[in-house]
Amino acid sequence: MRVLIVGAGIAGPTLAYWLQRLGHEPTLVEVAPAARCGGYLVDFWGAGFDVAERMGIVPELRCSGYRLTEVRAVGRDGQRISSFAPSAFVGTGDRYVTIARSDLASAVCGASGGRIETVYGDTVKALDDDGDRVCVTFRSGARRDFDLVVGADGLHSQVRALAFGPQERFENHLGIVVAAFDVAGYRPRDELVAVMHADVGFQMLRLSLRDDLTLFLLTLRGGGDVPLDRPGEQQAMLRRGLAGAGWEVPAILDSMAEARTFYFDRVSQIRMPSWSRGRVALVGDAAACPSLLAGQGSALAMVEAFVLAAELARTDGDHVAAFAAYHARLADFLRSKQDAAKGLGLAFAPRGRVQLAVRNGVLRLLNLPRIPDLVMGRSLRDAVELPAMPVA
Ligand SMILES: Cc1cc2nc3c(=O)[nH]c(=O)nc-3n(C[C@H](O)[C@H](O)[C@H](O)COP(=O)(O)OP(=O)(O)OC[C@H]3O[C@@H](n4cnc5c(N)ncnc54)[C@H](O)[C@@H]3O)c2cc1C
């Protein structure tokens, strides 16, 4: 089957890899002019790690990623509130890595060895599903027919908008915005330590990277109406929101002007009753974004792509049956991840003094055995079994 996959992030290239292995003809179209680099880091673990292993990319992920030794929470004056190992969250063992999202995407793309047709700098403008095929009109003006179209184009999916309706219908904004930016030469540095400071309304996290770079990740209450395409207004909003903040926040805000990359978005979830319509389906954040609060969206995106490919194989290309089975297998699991993530907003941006005190109190306890499981048990476990894939 000829399958157009829109979006070359995490889910798209994973799906393309498996479809090609199964003998299909995937084409990837990516709106960015080239593979994206930089951006924020993700913790990568859980069932998605198993998919990465089956794709043979784990050594590369370990090489380009980081293995953090400590997560440290500090107060206004930099005093230590709590310190614990990342394994408190993701379990012991070495089946996790902290890695730039772009490096993960690059490893997933690379797994196909350049054998997949990939078109950069274009996107879909119209989808005409006549029941037998989908006639796709691209922004460039080109028109092509495909047997299936899969939207892997993230939180603000264009495929979802074209095939299912406007984003507002499916987006659940969690009342928080996120900004991530990296700066060269920032001091101080704490190698392999995620240092975070929260106060009422926000959390700022600092992570020292290779090549003298430092990544900052900020989650801040409010701001759902800030335009996503105007960095100037976004940065002004961050400055307003963080006026009077302690720790290194004033210096970090000063360094923002020199940021190499600047990422800003609403923290939202996508909740849909179905992920397919006719010959069009969705995967990854486009279908069921759990938000960054889940700390697992990229791994889940890979699981979804794997399951979709496996179901297309199991049903011998019967897309109606495959799409239904894909949804039936994952819907409850992803919904439980979303529900669990939603409850973590107080950790990323406490609403008031009470929530801040609760957050800090819980962080102090995280070193104790069984506490991470009690606090985050539902979101820590991946209650999903990967289906059989009829290729090694
Ligand atoms: C700040 C932050 C921190 C996070 N931390 C973690 C974490 O610790 N662990 C974790 O697992 N996950 C984390 N996530 C979530 C994770 O990044 C996403 O869930 C994951 O990237 C989803 O993969 P995807 O392929 O569905 O979408 P994306 O990775 O967003 O990829 C979508 C791709 O589609 C392209 N695209 C967009 N629109 C179009 C269009 N119209 N046409 C063509 N292409 C298009 C984009 O350019 C992009 O390449 C975090 C997210 C954020 C924002």
The ligand as an ORCA input file, in Angstrom:
! r2SCAN-3c Opt
* xyz 0 1
  C       8.834     20.672     26.599
  C       8.435     19.261     26.353
  C       8.992     18.257     27.111
  C       8.657     16.937     26.853
  N       9.219     15.954     27.603
  C       8.977     14.674     27.287
  C       9.629     13.626     28.010
  O      10.356     13.853     28.967
  N       9.417     12.355     27.601
  C       8.629     12.068     26.517
  O       8.531     10.893     26.145
  N       7.958     13.016     25.864
  C       8.116     14.323     26.222
  N       7.460     15.296     25.534
  C       6.443     14.937     24.542
  C       7.032     14.508     23.200
  O       7.943     15.452     22.702
  C       5.906     14.307     22.217
  O       4.875     13.548     22.786
  C       6.421     13.593     20.967
  O       7.387     14.381     20.324
  C       5.280     13.257     20.017
  O       5.793     12.743     18.822
  P       5.005     12.999     17.449
  O       5.831     12.382     16.399
  O       3.594     12.589     17.613
  O       4.967     14.573     17.297
  P       6.180     15.581     17.131
  O       7.405     15.055     17.759
  O       5.660     16.890     17.563
  O       6.445     15.596     15.567
  C       5.517     16.151     14.683
  C       6.230     16.459     13.376
  O       5.271     16.896     12.428
  C       5.752     18.068     11.805
  N       4.593     18.829     11.376
  C       3.802     19.634     12.127
  N       2.820     20.124     11.369
  C       2.995     19.610     10.122
  C       2.287     19.751      8.920
  N       1.181     20.508      8.826
  N       2.727     19.070      7.827
  C       3.837     18.297      7.892
  N       4.552     18.136      9.030
  C       4.118     18.778     10.125
  C       6.585     18.762     12.861
  O       7.500     19.667     12.284
  C       7.269     17.570     13.528
  O       8.439     17.209     12.853
  C       7.733     16.628     25.822
  C       7.151     17.651     25.068
  C       7.480     18.959     25.349
  C       6.847     20.040     24.531
*
